[in-house]
Amino acid sequence: MQLSESAAKVLEKRYLQKDESGNPIETPDGLFRRVAKAIAAADANYDEKADLKKTEQEFYELMSSLLFLPNSPTLMNAGRELGQLSACFVLPVEDTMEGIFETIKQAAIIHKSGGGTGFSFSRLRPKGSIVGSTGGVASGPISFMKVFNSATEAVKQGGTRRGANMGILRVDHPDILEFISCKQDNSEITNFNISVGLTEAFMEAVSRNEEYKLFDPHTKKCTGKLNARDVFEKLVVAAWSNGEPGIIFLDRINKANVVPKQGEIESTNPCGEQPLLPFESCNLGSLNLAAMLKTSGKKLEIDYKKLKQTIFTAVHFLDNVIDQNRYPIEQIAFTTRQTRKIGLGVMGFADMLYQLGIPYNSEEGVKCAETVMKFVDDTAKDASAALAETRGAFPLFDESVYAGSRKLRNATVTTIAPTGTISMIAGVSSGVEPVFALSFIRNVMDNTEFVETNPVFREYAKANGFYSEELMKKIAKSGSLHAMAEVSEDVKKIFVTAHDVSPVWHIRMQAAFQKYTDNAVSKTVNFENSATIADVRRVFELAYELNCKGVTIYRDGSRDLQVLNIGKVSGKEETAREDAAQISPRPRPTVTTGFTEKVQIGCGNLYITVNYDEHGICEVFTHTGRGGGCPSQSEATARLVSIALRAGMDEKAIIEQLRGIRCPTTIRNNKLNVTSCPDAIARVIQKVYAYQLNSRDPMNQKQIETIINADHVSLESCSGCGGDCDSASACPECGEEMEHEGGCVICRNCGYSKCG
């Protein structure tokens, strides 16, 4: 195995078995052996003479060569006591109190086992309607989403992953306007991605600027009408504001429903790529396209023979997972095995294009996507048909849309997942996304930092004589070649990054993969911060025109601050700015209590004092050691923070804004892992904030001592915020910048991820 340092670190932190003290007791090689043995054992179900050792070796080589990796729950749990191997689940939300809380219980069990859950809240009666059995008034879908959110917060997935949910509401539900705006406050419903379920009738009404009907799901009666274009505009504005909600085309998803007699598909998994029936689950895996190339003359080309062989082994692997899985709920086990859906996808697509010399944002790039994915989908179906010959078709085959044609072992075979941490393990670009940054500075724990460069670009630069550490550091400041005079235009054209790719090309690439994918495609359309509402509207419209099944967008920096009220669009008055002008800080108290901590920065030592009184943290002081530095900037930051605190600003909001700010001269030490003076200030405030909160409980002395002596207090250990004050741009565990993928965020440095 050729694992990068980052991959080894992610495996050790999040995947390898550990003892009671948290120390790894298996190696990466041992992990792949464990998984291969557990999954190969399913062959015995179909052939008592099956050569399990041979299959185990095939699966081991498949993973250890990094040609294919299954979803995280399989890597974490196969061959272990928990044994839950699926990533994606959908649960129904019935319109009864008993049904709602039964689903909450089931979701908690799934989150504990390492899975993510999707829900449609469209069956719940609207807010304000009368509940016949009690004579009470219904509180509506959004209120219950908050209950689901709180339950998720209490459960950390499998001890290694945070709980994640998808919440969907049909556009013709009476509470749709409240749903569209329910996440405009970034601190609300933090464990959900949300998407509006759009219908063909609604989209047609949008195009004609007509009204459409709203229906009470309980009575089935029309409760009113809304102008479709107005609703669509509110949806666009909300997505522009902070990326929420996304959109899902429900009729389009159900048109691809393989077993329509089993009911409608109402929801997807948290990242939107896996539509499922209620109580269905699916296990996913991804092919490493960057490893599927061969030399032909002086050029590289796709090695379709190698790709075919890998696909056949991967489909065999994923089908075995269905049998080896220890499902958290018996009804899920039954429903899943009725259709035996699997989701084979890809990762490393952008790296493959780099190697082939094809720009991501080009007609050639789109054509390559279609060609490759058609081959993957066709071959995966061939592999599924081959399994059906010896194992039989999926049980509902005869009532499926495939009845009368060749038998398939699996109702669906292809899905494009975001890949997140498994692409980090493979050392390649994520899913079908463009590369996020060609070069970036990685900080490590021994007071050093180094530049990490995309390996394909690094080798290309060396081969073409323009590589230097100085240039890589320069590129790391922006992550892109866009403004690099040292690099030729033809190189810039090929080695594009996420923000070099216009939103239109993002959607065209998503549509290219969707054309030959059974399920759906997880894809984030990246916008510059300066993007307009009209830009977002055009992307939503284009996603519909190009037959995508849904779309998620993210405008750079849109979650870093509380969203401003856009009065002209929402129809509300912009009074916030006028009110803010009336706020004055309270006087500095005569007596304070606090801490001073020395933090090593690139310029020397920074001494940070954080004081508090009975009302909370009230002031911050800084001064630099003899090494010098930039004392004026640090002092200015401290003064502004002090004024903000005494004016009543929430400590969590200040921490969120300062965490992760970078200074090119700041190194990472072995204490607070700082990235700049403001970042250091935020981390000490965070530490004092956690101490102060725990000090209120006289029985919590052990926790107080832990915080006082801690080198680092993570946001998730800060009892005052429940882990919700992490910035969308800075990882709460290591401070590195995070990437947006399918409505979620992931840190490429340590593997931390969070949806919602």
Number of C-alpha atoms within 10 A of each C-alpha: 10 12 17 13 11 18 23 17 17 21 24 18 18 19 22 22 20 14 9 6 6 9 12 15 11 15 15 18 13 14 22 22 19 20 22 27 19 22 26 25 19 21 22 12 12 11 12 9 9 15 13 20 13 11 21 23 15 17 24 22 17 21 24 20 15 22 22 27 29 26 23 23 25 28 23 24 26 24 20 14 8 18 20 25 30 28 25 28 31 29 24 20 22 18 16 13 9 9 13 18 16 15 17 20 13 15 29 24 17 25 27 24 28 29 30 27 26 30 26 26 24 29 19 24 27 23 16 12 15 14 13 9 6 7 9 11 14 16 16 19 26 21 13 17 21 17 15 23 21 14 17 23 20 14 19 17 22 20 12 16 21 22 30 29 31 25 29 27 28 24 27 26 24 25 23 22 14 13 24 25 17 20 22 22 15 20 14 14 24 22 27 29 27 31 30 24 25 22 17 13 13 22 19 14 16 19 11 11 13 16 17 20 18 20 20 20 17 13 9 10 11 14 14 13 14 15 15 24 20 15 19 20 18 17 26 26 24 24 27 25 22 23 27 29 29 26 26 28 22 22 18 17 23 19 11 17 23 18 20 15 11 13 11 17 21 26 31 30 26 33 29 31 23 32 30 26 24 25 17 22 31 26 28 28 28 28 28 28 26 24 22 20 18 13 10 10 7 6 11 15 15 18 15 15 10 14 21 19 12 20 27 19 17 26 26 21 23 26 23 18 27 23 17 21 21 19 21 21 13 11 12 18 18 14 15 23 18 17 23 27 26 29 29 30 30 27 32 27 27 27 28 24 21 21 19 17 17 19 21 31 23 16 14 13 22 21 14 19 24 21 14 19 22 18 17 25 21 16 19 26 24 20 23 26 19 18 20 17 13 11 16 16 23 20 15 20 22 14 14 18 16 15 12 10 9 12 22 25 28 29 26 24 28 30 29 29 28 29 25 26 24 26 24 24 21 27 23 24 26 27 28 27 25 27 26 22 23 23 25 22 18 18 23 16 13 12 16 14 15 13 16 17 21 17 14 16 19 18 13 15 16 11 10 9 9 13 17 12 11 10 14 21 19 17 22 20 14 15 22 23 25 17 10 14 8 10 15 11 12 10 16 17 17 19 26 24 21 23 19 21 18 14 24 17 18 25 22 21 25 30 27 24 25 25 17 21 24 23 25 28 30 26 30 29 26 24 24 16 12 10 14 13 15 13 15 25 17 14 22 23 13 18 23 22 10 15 15 24 26 27 27 30 28 25 22 20 16 19 19 17 15 14 14 12 17 14 11 9 12 14 9 10 10 14 10 10 10 9 9 9 8 7 11 12 14 13 10 13 13 6 8 14 11 15 15 15 14 18 21 24 24 22 17 15 17 26 16 23 20 25 20 20 16 10 9 17 23 27 24 25 19 23 19 22 14 10 11 13 19 12 15 12 13 21 16 13 18 23 16 12 24 21 19 20 21 20 15 16 14 13 21 20 16 18 24 24 20 21 27 27 19 19 15 11 11 20 26 21 20 16 15 20 25 31 25 23 29 21 23 27 30 26 25 24 25 24 23 25 24 23 20 20 15 21 15 11 11 9 10 12 13 10 14 20 13 12 21 15 9 13 13 20 22 19 24 15 14 22 13 17 15 13 15 20 22 25 24 24 25 23 27 25 18 21 25 23 20 23 19 27 27 24 28 23 21 22 24 22 23 21 23 22 21 20 22 23
